[in-house]
């Protein structure tokens, strides 16, 4: 039988302890480490968006596959896209594969990023034009940003660059925004014109499952409404930065410390064991 919901102050205390446990030293494997390989903010923007766009599947495979792509764009992914040539890119990235996406889809994405850089100067400059601080959350700004990047919509670009207008939780784009906007490590805090309070939690299967265990999510479908609802619950603990809990919670899933099947040896040492609604009997 599930437990009754725990008191909010106890859950906040446990979540804060969890956040303190996972820092940048525990980042691997995580697509964010790909953006952190670069020092120039312009390169971090480009590397971050490419890494986030392909951030589906196992984290270690994402890091390996997209790490190869970025290595072929060194020393500067930004400068590479500033002088982008599609025919050259098709040769350079021949043989690329990340699950069901191949060279053509990668080059299509790079082409759209290159077009945005050519028109606006940088990905950050484009997002700033899309951002409206009067919006209740980042959703409308993200929708404008993705529409500008996609240009002519294709099945592949629609998958790689998700939008709230699609009804999707937009896990990968919200992940990218977390990296760009949040001011504290491990995130990069490049886009200081965006209020972190506007961010929406990057909702994937790990976060959906764990927040359900914690009583923070009641929706069965991990869609935009669910992501928005979970963010609202987390905002009760930190209104200025509700998404700060995402990295630590996601670590539990990525590192297989909280799995679909309850394991006594893991649950007994979990920092969230006394606030979990589905403990071992």
C-alpha positions as CSV (number, residue, x, y, z in Angstrom):
1,X,0.0,0.0,0.0
2,X,1.3,3.5,-0.8
3,X,2.1,5.8,2.1
4,X,0.1,8.9,2.7
5,X,1.9,12.0,1.3
6,X,4.7,13.3,3.5
7,X,4.8,16.8,4.9
8,X,6.2,19.3,2.5
9,X,9.0,20.5,4.8
10,X,10.3,17.0,5.2
11,X,10.3,16.4,1.5
12,X,12.1,19.7,0.9
13,X,14.8,18.8,3.5
14,X,15.4,15.4,1.8
15,X,15.5,16.9,-1.6
16,X,18.0,19.5,-0.5
17,X,20.2,16.8,1.0
18,X,20.0,14.9,-2.3
19,X,21.1,18.1,-4.3
20,X,24.0,18.5,-1.9
21,X,25.1,14.9,-2.6
22,X,25.3,15.2,-6.4
23,X,27.6,17.8,-7.8
24,X,29.8,18.3,-10.9
25,X,32.1,15.5,-9.8
26,X,29.3,13.0,-10.3
27,X,28.3,14.3,-13.8
28,X,29.5,11.4,-15.9
29,X,27.8,10.1,-17.9
30,X,25.6,13.1,-18.8
31,X,25.2,15.0,-22.1
32,X,26.0,18.2,-20.2
33,X,29.7,17.1,-19.9
34,X,29.9,17.6,-23.7
35,X,29.1,21.3,-23.5
36,X,31.5,21.6,-20.5
37,X,34.4,20.4,-22.7
38,X,34.5,23.9,-24.2
39,X,35.4,27.2,-22.6
40,X,33.9,29.8,-25.0
41,X,30.2,30.4,-24.3
42,X,29.4,30.4,-28.0
43,X,30.9,26.9,-28.3
44,X,29.0,25.8,-25.2
45,X,25.7,27.0,-26.7
46,X,26.3,25.0,-29.9
47,X,27.7,21.9,-28.2
48,X,24.9,22.0,-25.7
49,X,22.1,22.2,-28.2
50,X,23.6,19.4,-30.3
51,X,24.0,17.2,-27.2
52,X,20.5,18.0,-26.0
53,X,18.9,17.3,-29.3
54,X,20.3,13.8,-29.4
55,X,19.9,13.2,-25.7
56,X,17.7,10.1,-26.0
57,X,18.7,6.6,-25.0
58,X,21.5,5.6,-22.6
59,X,23.6,8.5,-21.3
60,X,26.9,6.9,-21.9
61,X,26.0,6.1,-25.6
62,X,24.9,9.7,-26.1
63,X,28.2,11.0,-24.7
64,X,30.2,8.7,-26.9
65,X,28.3,9.3,-30.2
66,X,27.9,13.0,-29.9
67,X,31.4,13.4,-28.4
68,X,32.7,12.1,-31.8
69,X,30.5,14.7,-33.7
70,X,31.9,17.6,-31.5
71,X,35.4,16.3,-31.8
72,X,35.1,16.7,-35.6
73,X,34.0,20.3,-35.1
74,X,37.0,21.3,-33.0
75,X,38.6,23.5,-32.0
76,X,35.4,25.6,-32.2
77,X,31.9,24.2,-33.0
78,X,30.7,27.8,-33.3
79,X,33.3,28.8,-35.8
80,X,32.7,25.5,-37.7
81,X,29.0,26.4,-38.1
82,X,29.8,30.0,-38.9
83,X,31.5,28.8,-42.1
84,X,29.2,25.8,-42.6
85,X,29.2,24.1,-46.0
86,X,26.6,21.3,-46.3
87,X,28.5,19.2,-48.9
88,X,31.6,19.3,-46.7
89,X,29.5,18.4,-43.6
90,X,28.0,15.4,-45.4
91,X,31.6,14.1,-46.1
92,X,32.9,15.0,-42.6
93,X,30.1,13.2,-40.8
94,X,29.6,10.3,-43.1
95,X,28.9,7.1,-41.1
96,X,27.3,9.0,-38.2
97,X,24.6,7.0,-36.4
98,X,22.8,7.6,-33.1
99,X,20.0,5.0,-32.9
100,X,17.6,5.9,-35.7
101,X,19.2,9.1,-36.7
102,X,22.0,9.1,-39.4
103,X,24.2,11.5,-41.2
104,X,21.4,13.2,-43.1
105,X,19.5,14.1,-40.0
106,X,22.6,15.3,-38.2
107,X,23.6,17.6,-41.2
108,X,20.0,18.9,-41.4
109,X,20.2,19.9,-37.7
110,X,23.7,21.5,-38.2
111,X,22.4,23.4,-41.2
112,X,19.5,24.9,-39.2
113,X,21.9,25.9,-36.4
114,X,24.3,27.4,-38.9
115,X,21.4,29.4,-40.5
116,X,20.4,30.7,-37.0
117,X,24.0,31.8,-36.3
118,X,24.3,33.5,-39.7
119,X,21.1,35.5,-39.1
120,X,21.3,36.3,-35.4
121,X,25.0,36.0,-34.5
122,X,24.5,33.2,-31.9
123,X,22.0,30.8,-30.5
124,X,21.7,33.0,-27.3
125,X,21.0,36.1,-29.4
126,X,18.2,34.2,-31.1
127,X,16.7,33.0,-27.8
128,X,16.9,36.5,-26.4
129,X,14.7,37.7,-29.3
130,X,12.2,35.0,-28.5
131,X,12.2,35.5,-24.8
132,X,9.4,37.5,-23.1
133,X,9.8,37.9,-19.3
134,X,6.1,38.6,-19.0
135,X,5.3,34.9,-20.0
136,X,4.3,32.7,-17.0
137,X,6.9,30.2,-17.9
138,X,9.5,29.4,-20.6
139,X,7.0,27.6,-22.8
140,X,6.1,30.4,-25.3
141,X,9.7,31.5,-25.6
142,X,10.8,27.9,-26.3
143,X,8.1,27.5,-28.9
144,X,9.2,30.6,-30.8
145,X,12.9,29.5,-30.5
146,X,12.2,26.1,-31.9
147,X,10.0,27.4,-34.7
148,X,12.8,29.7,-35.8
149,X,15.4,26.9,-35.7
150,X,13.2,24.4,-37.5
151,X,12.4,26.6,-40.5
152,X,10.8,24.1,-42.8
153,X,9.4,21.4,-40.6
154,X,10.6,17.8,-41.2
155,X,9.9,14.7,-39.2
156,X,13.6,14.5,-38.0
157,X,13.8,18.2,-37.0
158,X,10.4,17.9,-35.2
159,X,11.8,15.1,-33.2
160,X,15.2,16.6,-32.5
161,X,13.9,20.1,-31.7
162,X,10.7,19.6,-29.7
163,X,8.2,22.3,-29.0
164,X,5.5,22.8,-26.3
165,X,3.1,23.4,-29.2
166,X,3.4,19.7,-30.0
167,X,2.1,18.7,-26.6
168,X,5.5,17.1,-25.8
169,X,7.2,17.4,-22.4
170,X,10.1,18.8,-24.4
171,X,12.6,17.0,-22.1
172,X,15.6,17.6,-24.3
173,X,14.9,21.3,-25.0
174,X,14.1,22.0,-21.4
175,X,17.3,20.2,-20.5
176,X,19.2,22.5,-22.8
177,X,17.5,25.6,-21.3
178,X,18.4,24.3,-17.8
179,X,22.1,24.2,-18.8
180,X,22.0,27.6,-20.4
181,X,20.0,29.4,-17.7
182,X,20.6,28.1,-14.2
183,X,23.4,30.0,-12.4
184,X,24.9,27.2,-10.3
185,X,27.0,24.2,-11.1
186,X,26.8,21.9,-12.9
187,X,24.8,24.1,-15.2
188,X,26.5,26.9,-17.2
189,X,24.4,30.0,-16.5
190,X,25.2,31.7,-19.8
191,X,21.8,33.3,-20.5
192,X,21.5,35.7,-17.6
193,X,18.6,37.5,-19.3
194,X,16.3,34.5,-18.5
195,X,14.8,34.2,-15.1
196,X,15.5,30.6,-13.7
197,X,12.1,30.7,-12.1
198,X,10.6,30.5,-15.6
199,X,12.2,27.1,-16.4
200,X,10.2,23.9,-16.7
201,X,11.6,20.6,-15.4
202,X,13.1,18.4,-18.1
203,X,10.6,15.5,-17.8
204,X,12.0,12.1,-18.9
205,X,11.1,8.6,-17.7
206,X,13.4,8.8,-14.7
207,X,12.0,12.1,-13.4
208,X,8.4,11.0,-14.1
209,X,8.9,7.8,-12.2
210,X,10.8,9.3,-9.2
211,X,8.5,12.3,-8.8
212,X,5.5,9.9,-8.8
213,X,7.2,7.9,-6.0
214,X,7.6,11.2,-4.1
215,X,4.0,12.2,-4.6
216,X,5.0,15.2,-6.8
217,X,3.3,13.9,-9.9
218,X,-0.2,12.5,-10.4
219,X,-0.3,12.4,-14.2
220,X,0.2,9.1,-16.0
221,X,1.5,10.6,-19.2
222,X,4.8,12.5,-19.2
223,X,3.7,15.4,-21.3
224,X,4.0,19.2,-21.1
225,X,1.2,19.4,-18.5
226,X,2.9,16.9,-16.3
227,X,6.2,18.7,-16.6
228,X,4.5,22.0,-15.7
229,X,2.7,20.4,-12.7
230,X,5.9,18.9,-11.3
231,X,7.7,22.3,-11.7
232,X,4.9,23.9,-9.8
233,X,5.3,21.4,-6.9
234,X,9.0,21.9,-6.9
235,X,8.5,25.7,-6.9
236,X,6.9,25.3,-3.4
237,X,10.4,24.3,-2.2
238,X,12.4,26.9,-4.2
239,X,10.3,29.4,-6.1
240,X,13.3,31.2,-7.6
241,X,14.9,28.1,-9.0
242,X,12.5,25.1,-9.0
243,X,14.5,23.1,-11.6
244,X,17.6,22.9,-9.4
245,X,16.4,19.5,-8.1
246,X,16.5,18.0,-11.6
247,X,20.1,17.1,-11.9
248,X,20.2,15.2,-8.6
249,X,16.9,13.4,-9.2
250,X,17.9,12.4,-12.7
251,X,21.2,11.0,-11.3
252,X,19.2,8.5,-9.3
253,X,17.8,7.1,-12.6
254,X,20.8,7.4,-14.9
255,X,23.0,5.7,-12.3
256,X,20.3,3.0,-11.7
257,X,20.1,4.0,-8.1
258,X,16.3,4.1,-8.4
259,X,14.9,1.7,-10.8
260,X,11.4,0.5,-11.9
261,X,11.8,-2.5,-9.6
262,X,12.4,-1.8,-6.0
263,X,15.7,-3.2,-4.7
264,X,16.1,-3.5,-1.0
265,X,19.9,-2.9,-1.0
266,X,19.3,0.4,-2.8
267,X,16.2,1.6,-1.1
268,X,17.8,1.0,2.4
269,X,20.5,3.6,1.7
270,X,18.5,6.1,-0.4
271,X,18.3,9.6,1.0
272,X,14.7,9.7,0.0
273,X,13.6,6.4,1.6
274,X,11.5,8.0,4.3
275,X,9.6,10.3,1.8
276,X,9.1,7.7,-0.9
277,X,5.4,6.7,-1.3
278,X,6.3,3.2,-2.5
279,X,8.8,1.8,0.0
280,X,9.7,-1.9,0.4
281,X,7.2,-3.7,2.6
